[in-house]
């Protein structure tokens, strides 16, 4: 006789989706300003170099800015390592600066992040991502994020320039 906790119980848990688009019609000012800066630094190239990004030029964006190193993994995977994480971003996700995300985020949350990074890689240019934060029961927080590619040496995408806006559900920010 099976007791509670034994037996063949299976269930799929679906996480709320993250909407990704390439139209880049940002509602929030921070990601929109990040896109303007990224385009200026790209200067007609497919993407700026990492060295083109100058923190002193974007001081208002710094609390909402993250720079992620990316490393390709087998089976179309991607590893993300936050080289820089702004204070506002860390208010939501905790201390992630210079720490492997796999040690800071639950596996299902990490997979959402990797999925958005893969979407940017597949597109090969900037994308807009919108959804709800799922980290530590913060589902009441909405995000709108710019993810834009950077290159260390101009030969391929190996970093993400990310600018986030966080709000309570229903809030509107321009």
N, C-alpha and C positions, 0 to 999 in steps of 0.2 A: 504494500500500500504506500502510495506516495504521500509524503508529508509536505506541508507548506514549504516552498522554496525548492522543491524537487520536481522533476518532470520536464516535459518538452514545451516550455513556454517560450514563444518567440514574438518579437514585436519590432517593427521598424519605427524609428523615431525620425521624423522629418524636421529639419531645422528651417526656420523662416528664411526665405531666399534673400539674396542680395541682388538687386537690379543693377545691371551694368549696361551702359550705353556709350556710344562714341559721338553723340551729338554735342556733348559738353555744354548743355544748357544748365549751368549751375544756378540754383536759387540763392545759395549762401555766398557772401562776399569773400570769405577766406579761400575756398578752393578756386573761385573765379580769379582772384588776385594771384594765386599760385600758378594758374594756367597762363595768365598774362606774362608773368615773370619767366616761366619755362619757355614760352614761345620767343620772348626777347632773347634769352640766352641761346636758344637753338639757332637763331640768326639764319634761317633758311635751311639748316641741316636737318636730318631726320630727328636728331635729339642733341641736347647739349652734352658736353663732357662733364664729369663729376667736378673737375677743377673749375668749371665756369660758374658754379654755384657759390656765391659769396654771402655768407650769413649777415655781414654788416649791411648788405643791400636789401635784406628782407627781414629786418628786425621785427616788424609787426606779425609776420607769419611764423616766427620761430616757435611759439608755444604750440602751434597746430601742425608743425612740420615733422616729418620722419624721413630719414634716408635709410633705405634697406639695401643691403648687399643681397644679390641673388646668386644661387648656385644651382645648376641643372642637376636633377636626380633622375635615376632610371624611370622608365614608364611614364614619361611626360610630367614628372614631378618637379618641384622647385623648393629649395630651402631658402628661407628668409632670415636674415640676421640684421637687427636694427643697429646701425652705426650711430644714429642720432635719433632721439625720441623727445619731442617737445613736451613741456610740462602739462599742457592740456590733454595731450594724448595719454600721458602717464597717469593723469587723474582718473581716466576712464579704464585703462588696461593695466595699471600698476607699473612697477619699475621694469621696463623692458630694454632700456638703453644698454647696448653692448652685452646682452644676454640672449642665449639661444631661445627662440620663441617656444620650442618644444618643452623647455623647462618652466615656462611662464603661463602657457595657455593650455586649456583642455584639448585633447586630440580633435574633437569635432569643431571647435572654434578655430584651431590651427588649420584644419582642412578648408574652412571657409576662406581664410586669409590666402591660402595657397591657390584656391580656385580663382580669386579675384586677380592675383598676380599672374596666373596662367592666362586669364582673359586679356590682360594688358600685353603680355608677351605675344599671344596669338594675333592681336590687333596690330602690334608693332608701333603703337603710338599712344597718346594719352586717352584715358577712359574716365568716366564718371561712375561711381558706385554709390548706391543708396540702400539703406536697410536699417535694421535694429541691432543694437549691440546685444550680444548674448552672454558676454563675460560677466561672471559673478552676479547673476540675477539683475542685470542692469538693462533689461529689455524695454524699459521706459525711455531709454535714450536712443534717439535716431541719429544716423550719421549721413553725411554727404561728403564724399572723398574724391579728390583728384589723385589718380595714379598716373605718373608720366615716366617714361623711360629715360635713363641716364646711361652713359658709357664711361668707363674709366679711360679707355684709349681710342674710342671712336670706331672700334671694329664690331661691336655688338652690344646688346642690352645686358648689363650686369648689375644695374642698380635701379631702384625706384625712388622717385621724387614724389612724396605723398603729402598732401595738405588736406586736413580734415576739418569739418565743422560738425559739432555735436549740439543737439538740442533735445528738449523734452518733446515727446510726441505731441503734435498739434501746434508747436511753436513755429512761427515763420520768421526768418531772418533774411534781410536783403543785403 
